Amino acid sequence: MGPISKSCILVGGYSQPPKETAANFTYNILSCQLLVNKQTHCIVRSHFNTISSLTSDFLNDMLTGVNFDEPLDGICDEIQAHLHLAITNSVIHALRNAQERYKQIEMPL
């Protein structure tokens, strides 16, 4: 195992994008994958299966360093303020879904 796979957990979440959007036609599901450090609980890297890599890169920049063990209200407000796309609410829902899954994990050391 490499240093990232030893120190991090990969967790994912998903949501349904709005009908009549490119994300819905292309993927049917909006998913996110988050690499979270096991000790700090901070997001190290993220990826969203958006149509544009620019959107995923932008979200990665916003989410890097966020403590995933704390409430997401602050970062969700930031996403609402800076991401003006038809899928914005789906992004937030996928992120919350991933956090629910993360909280169910017994954290290996």
N, C-alpha and C positions, 0 to 999 in steps of 0.2 A: 504494500500500500504506500502511496505517495503522501507527502505532508498534508496536502489539502484533504484527501479522503480520510486521513487519521484525525484531523482536527475539526472537521465540519460534517454537517448532515445536509443531505439534499432533500428538500421537501417541496411538494407541489400543491397547487390549488387550481380550481377551474370555475368557470361561470359561463352562462349562456349569453353570447353577445346579442344586441338588439336585432330583430328581424330587419331585413332590407339593408344590412350593412355588408361591406366587403368581408369583414371578419366572419360573419355568419355564413355567407355564401362559400367562403374558402375553407373554413375550419369547422364550423358548427359549434365549436367549443373554444373559449378563450382560456388558455392555460398559462400558468406561471410556474417557474421552477426557481427555488431560492436556495442558495448555498449559505448555510448559517453556521457560524463558529459555535462549537459545543460549549466552550467555556465562557465566552463573552455574550453569547446569544445574539450577536450582531450579524446582519446580512453582509456577506462578503461579496456576493455577486448574484445577479438575478437575470432571468430571461423570460420574456413573454412572447407567445407565438402570434405576434401581430403581423399585419401585412407588410409594414415598413420596418426595416431594421432600425431606422432612426427612432421610432417610437419605443422599441425595446431598449435601445441604448440610452434614451432619455430617462426611462423608468429605472434602468440599472443605476444611472448616476444619482437619481433621487433617493433610491432605496439603500445604496451602499452605506453601511455604518448604522443603519436603523436597528435599534434593539428590538428583536422580534419577540422578546419575552414581556414587553410592555404594551399597554394599549396602543392601538394604531390610529387613534383619532387625529393626532397631530399630522402624521404623514398623509392620512386620507384627506385632510383639509388642504395640505400642500398639493396633492395630486389634483384635487378639484380646482385649485387656484391656477395651476400651471398646465394642465392637460385638458385641452378643449376639443375633444373628439367624441364621436357617437358612442365609443366604447368605454368612456371614462368610468361610468358606474360599474361596468363589467370588470374592469381592471381592479377596482376597489373590492368588489365582491370576491374575485379570485384571490386577492391578497388576504382577505379575512378568512376565506376557506382554507388557505394554506396555513394560516396561524392556528386555526382550530385543530388541524391535523398535527401541527408542530407541538401543541400543548398536550396531545395524547401520547407523545413519544416518551418512553422511559429513556432518559439521556444516557447513552453509554459514555464512558470516560476514555 
